[in-house]
Amino acid sequence: MNDSTAHPLHDALHAHVRESGGDAGAHLAGLADGALRIARRQQRLARAGIGLVAAAAVATAWAAVADGTSSPAQVLPGGGDGTGKAALVSLLPVTSADQRPCAPGSGGWTVHASADHPTYCVRVDRTTGMTGVEVASAKAVKSDTDGTWLVEVSLDEADRKSFAALTGSLATAPVPRNGFAIVVDGKLWGTPYVSAAITGGRLEIVGPFYGDLTRDTAQDLAHRLDPGR
């Protein structure tokens, strides 16, 4: 795929920008540009059985945590609870993404501003998502297209079916409700947007913003998630 900005998902999001206008429009413009970058990798992802996912395209040094607080993006080797067990993942439908910090105690995640993106609050539906997911495998990968570090995650058969149902139910919803939050040990690691059901049981973790993960962060997160480490 060439570097042209002509792409259906990119154009659709920018059309939504024109309709929305204002600060929300600027946020969606970032999503549209991120969608274009993801689309350039669509062919490689399709070969790997990973569904098309559109994520925000700017980098930040922060991982969002619940209740409006924040801390630098850090991951520790070994299990998230110190027992050596693999960290568990929650995949939760996004209900809103407002351009303001989350109120303390609201249960949302604040993603702090970077030079290219305002602060915003992500809220989710905790009743219809997937919680306590132990992935089948996880590995850190450097994209051969743009050099971005990410974590490729594979789900087991049972969770694969649940994930297909979840993403299928989100795919036709408007932005941002066509997205889901990836949460590990209470931290937000991404809010990818889907355009169709992901049936291959695979997803990518790229960080709160596309391009956020470093090599060390991606490798440490994959180590924490992979039950076979």
N, C-alpha and C positions, 0 to 999 in steps of 0.2 A: 504494500500500500504506500502511496507517495505521501508527501508532507502537506498536501492540499487540505484546507479546512472543510472541504465538502464531504460530509459524512452524515447519514440520516440521524443518528443519535445526537451528534454535535449540533446539527441544525435544529433539531426538535427542542433541545435545551435552550439554545439561543432564542428561538421563537418564544419560549416561555419567559425568557429574560425580557424581551420586548413587551410582552403583555404585563409582566409584573412591575418592571421599572424600579427605581430607587435602590436602596441598599440590598434588598432581597435579590434584585436583578443582578447586582454585582456578584453576589454569592453564587447565583446560578450560572453566571458566565464562567466562573472558575470551574464549576462542575462540568460545564460543556467542554471546556478546553481539556479537562482531565479525561473526559470520555473519549476525546479524540486520541489522546495518547494511548489509552487502553485499547482502543479499536485498532491501532497500528500493530498491537500484539495479538490481535484476535486469532489469526491463523495459527500461531504457535500454541495458544491456549486451547484451541479446538483440537489440535492433535493430541494434547495432553489430557483431554476430557474435562477441561475446566470451562465453566460457563462464562459468558461475557459479563464483565462487571465494570461499571463506571464509577470511579472514585474521584475525590477532589484532587486538584493537580498541583497544589503548592506545598512546600516543605515547611515543617515546624519542628522545633526541638522539644515539644511538650507532648506528653501523653495525658489525656484527660482522665480525671478521677471523679467519683461521685460527689454530689452535694456542693458543687461550685468551687471546690478547691483544686489545686494543681500541684504537680511535682515533676521534676525532670524525667524524661522517658528512660527508665532503667529496668533491666531484667536481671535476675540472679540465676546462676546455674542451679540445676536440680529442681525438685518439685516446688511448686509455689507455696506449699504449706510447710516446707522444711522436712517432710517425711521421705522425700525421694520419689513420691508418686508423681505421675504426670499431672500437670496443671489442667484444670477443666475449663471448657469454653462455653459461653452462652452466646446464642445467636438470636437477637431480639428485634422485632419490627420497630422501625423508627416511626414515631408519631408526629414529631415536630423538630425543627431546627431553627431556632430564633436567634437573631443577632443581638444577643445580650448574655451576660453570665447567668448561669443557673442560680436560682435562689437557694440558699442553704436549706437542706432538708427536703428538697424537691424531688430527689431521686434521679435527677438528670446528670449529664456530664458536661462540664465546661471545656470547650476547646479554645485555647487562648490565641490571641491575634498574632500573626506574623507580619512581615513587611508587606505581604500581598493579600492578606485575608483578615477580616475582622474577627473578633471574639464571637462565638455563638454557643448556644445551649442545645444539646441533643437530648431529647426525651424518647422513651421507648415504651412499648407495651410488654410488660413482663408476664402477662397471662397467656399469650398465644405463641411465644417464641420457644426456642429450644434451650434448655439449661442443663448443666452438669454433663456436657458432652466430652467424653474422652476420645480424642481423635485416634484414627488407626495409624497414621504416620504424619510426620511434619519434617520439612527440610528447608534450609535457607538456600535461596537461589539468586544469582545475579542475572538480570535480564540481558540477553545477548542483543537486544534491540537498543536499549537506552542506558544500560548499566545500573538500573535501579535494583536495590536489594529488596527482597520480599520473602515471605514464608509461604510455601505451598503446603496446604493441608488436605489430607484425604480422610474421609469419614468411613465408618464401617457400614455394612449393608443396611442395618436398621435405621441408623441416622441418615444415611443417604436418601432413603425414601421420605423421611420426615423433612429433610432439607429441600428436596424437590417440591414437596407440597408447600412448604413455607415460601420459597422463592417464587413458585408459580402463583401463589395468592398475592404476592407483592408486585409482580411484574406489570400489572395494568393500572396500578395506583399512581397518582400524580406525585411529582417530586415534593417533599422528600420522603413521602410514605411508600415509595417503591424501593426503599433501602432498608438494610438491617445493620444493627450494631454488633460488632465483634468484641466481646468482653472477656478478658482473661484476668482472673484474680481481682475483680473489681475495677480494672482499668479498661478504658475504651481504646481499642487498637485499630479501629476503622469503621467506616459507615458506607460500605459499597452499595451502589444502586444497580438493580437488575432490570433487564428488559425481557427476560424469558425465564422459565423454570430451569434451574441448574440440576440436571439429572445425573451427572457424572460423579457426584459425591466429592467434588474438589472445589476449593476456594483459595483465594490468596489473601494474605494479610500484608498490607503495605504501610500501616501506621495510620494515625489520625488523618494525615494528608498523604497523598501520593508522593512517594520519594522520601518519606520520613525516616525509614529504617536505614541504619548503617550496617556494615557487614557484621560487626560485633553484636549489635542489637538483634539482627535477624537470626544469627547463629545461636545466641543465647535463648531467644524465644522459641526457636525450633527445638532446642535441647529440652526446654521445659515442657513442651507439648508432646513430644514424641515418646510413646510408651516403650519403645524398643531401644531407647538410648542406653 
